[in-house]
Amino acid sequence: MSKDKPRDKPGKKGGDKPGKKGGNGSDAKVSNGVYEAEMFRLQTELVKLQEWTRAVGAKVVIVFEGRDAAGKGGTIKRITEYLSPRSVRIAALPAPSDREKGQWYFQRYIEHLPTKGEIVLFDRSWYNRAGVERVMGFCTPQEEALFLRQCPIFEQMLIDDGILLRKYWFSVSEEEQLRRFKSRLNDPLRRWKLSPMDMESIYRWEDYSRAKDDMMVHTDTASSPWFVVESHIKKHARLNMISHLLSSIPYHEVELEQVELPKRPQIGNYRRPPRDLSTYVPDFSGTLLGDREASL
């Protein structure tokens, strides 16, 4: 079986090959304490990035691609955890409608692009055409070839218009992907993540590998490169990806408007209505403390 790894880069002997396990080729993991502390620091910087984006009117697009169960969703969740949904959006498009199938392929993605002061994270993107659509036969070879010709031009148009475009490919081994699939089968919180399409990908590992390699050849350009994230260890992948993203954008801390809490006004003649006039939710938390009557 072929491995999910980036192609060799020109001028680099042996290419940028991933390790067998983690990013450094081992199973060594940072401790939970170190991970939490560093994640908090990075999330603090992400807030600064958000405020800089607002202040200068920047437009940021971050593309997350990779195999199923490669860790894209978890990384997106950590990035957006403390950011404002008013200026940071996640674009996770469903399967195209019949009307969208008749449009120019890139058309339905364009409406999700950011305006000034916004960051958009694409949880999968227009690269579906070069991946799942090609492998599963949802597009013709001619449509895929047209996409591979147009995609670099489309992305260059975004860059020329001032969009800061970053593309990340989350790389996971065949064995680790299968392990994660199995762990989801009996997990009631993540069972919904498994679909027949995910199961099909197990049998089409080499097809997806070839599709990914062809995609990289055509779309890994100097102005819009792909950055590969080794994701055998999810926590390492999150730290590595977020750290790289922050290092790739020349943001700086901006001065925020000072907010002062006003003095509490003197209480006038307002009186709160009696509690029995309102319908309150039952005190479920009280039952956890042993109060049997709390939920009544």
PyMOL commands that set and color helices and strands:
alter all, ss='L'
color gray80, all
select helices_A, chain A and resi 32-56+72-80+98-101+107-110+126-130+132-136+141-160+174-185+191-193+196-203+205-219+234-248+275-277+284-288
alter helices_A, ss='H'
color red, helices_A
select strands_A, chain A and resi 59-66+88-91+118-123+163-171+226-230
alter strands_A, ss='S'
color yellow, strands_A
deselect
rebuild
show_as cartoon
